[in-house]
Amino acid sequence: MESINEIQNRLQGLEDIKHLLRSVRAMSAIRWRRAKKHLEIAQSYAASVDTQLGTILVHRGGTLPQNMRETPTSNGEVNVGLITLTSDRGLCGNFNTELIAKAMFVRNILNKKNKKVKIISLGGYGERMFQNAGYEIFYTEKIPSSQAVSFINMRKVIAHIQAFYESKAIDELNILYNRFNYFGSYTPKSIQILPPKLSDLTTTQTHPDKTLMVNSDPEQLTSFLIWEHLAAQLYLAFIESTISEHSARLQTMDSAISSLDERVAELEIQYHTIRQEKITQDVLEVQSNIREHSNKRK
């Protein structure tokens, strides 16, 4: 049986761990609220971009710019870029593992359709998991979700994607991320952003006035707005992924703290039991010494 000192040391160690978990939980709560505010701003900007893009597409008759080519026919192999949004750190339950499992499932499905998947990993945790599983990573970028990520980070990623697209390294582009449902709930979701689904952008647009003046070159403006639309969609996905990550981490920390509390309660019972046994033993020894001394006097 453990001694009182050993149990006291274990209790102190558990209290130190609990303090660390509470600190992590507090930081995740702050970042979760911050990401929620960024989501509202990002949604507003994405809606504005889509409105402008829909207007110019209707004005142009729904035609794509010349540099936006069609997807190859089913007879040829299609290169599909698959962006996976994972965290840089762990301690968030199944947040990363479920997404990686979904990515491998999507990859196998696309391979059967004669589509070669090129993994684009955004997040250090996902990069390590793909490498450990023996998967080749086409492009990787570490975007820390612990801080507020600006839209500039997404522009840099989209600039690389645009270069891959124009050099024909990829023909399609999908984003796989954990879509936020509500606190504590998220769902791995895959969306296609290249080629863009123009029908979703033009169906809600009214035909513009014929006197509409476009100061910029219509083709260049359309190309710019399409890539801006893709950057906004990627940013929205990243923000939702970040919200889901911190939500999962909050739940993980709550569960860990609850487990620690249960263990502390068990150790405290054990501590008091041993302490009471020690006190009882000391009392019995005192009584025994008194009797022995009394017998000697007789």
C-alpha positions, 0 to 999 in steps of 0.5 A: 500500500502506498504511503501518505507522502506518496499519495500527497505527491501524486495529488500535487502532480494531478493538481499541477496537470489540472492547472495546465489543462485549465490554462489550455481550456481558457486559451481555447475558449478565447480563440474560439470566440475570436474565430466566431467573430472572424467568421461573421466578417468573412461571410460578409466579405464572401457574400460581397465578392459573390454578388459582384462576381455574379453581376459581371458573369451575367453581364458577360453571358456566364462565360469564363475567362480564357485562362479558365480552361475546361476539365479534361474528358473522362478518357484522360487522367484528371489531377485533383488537388485535395486541400486538407485543413488540419490543426498544428497541435493535438489535444483535440480528440478525433478532430484530425484523425477523422479528417485524415480518414475521410481524406483517404476515403475520398482519395480512394473513390477518386482514384477509381474514377481515373482521378489522381489525387494530389494532397495539399496539406494545410496544417502541421498535424495533417502533414505528419499523419500523411507522411507516417501513413506513407502518402505523398504530399504535393504541397504543404503550408503551415498556417497556425490556427492558434492566432487570428489568421488574416486573409493575406495568408489565404491569398498566398495559398491561392497564389500557389493554387493558381500557379498549379492550375495555370501550369496544368499541375491540377485540373480540379480542386477540393477542400476537405475540412471540419464544418462547424455545426454547433458547439461540440459538433462538426462534420468532415465536408468536401467541397469543389471550388475548381472549376467554379460552379458558376450556376450557384453565383448567377442564379440569384442575380438579376440581369444588369442594366445595359448601361452598366459601366465596367471601368476594368477589362471585363475578362481581367475583372472576372478572372480576379473576382473568380480567384478572390471568390476561391480565396474567400471560400478557402478562408471560410473553410479555414475559419470553420475548421478553426472553430471546430478545432477549438470546440473539440479541444474545449470538450477534450479539456473538459473531459480530461479535467473531469477524469482528473477530478474523479482520480483526485477524489479516489486518491483523497479517499485513499489518503484519508483511509491510510491516515485514519489507519495510521492514527488508529495504529498510533492510538493502539500503540499508546494504549498498549504502552500504557497497559505494559507500563501499568503491568510492570508497576504491579 
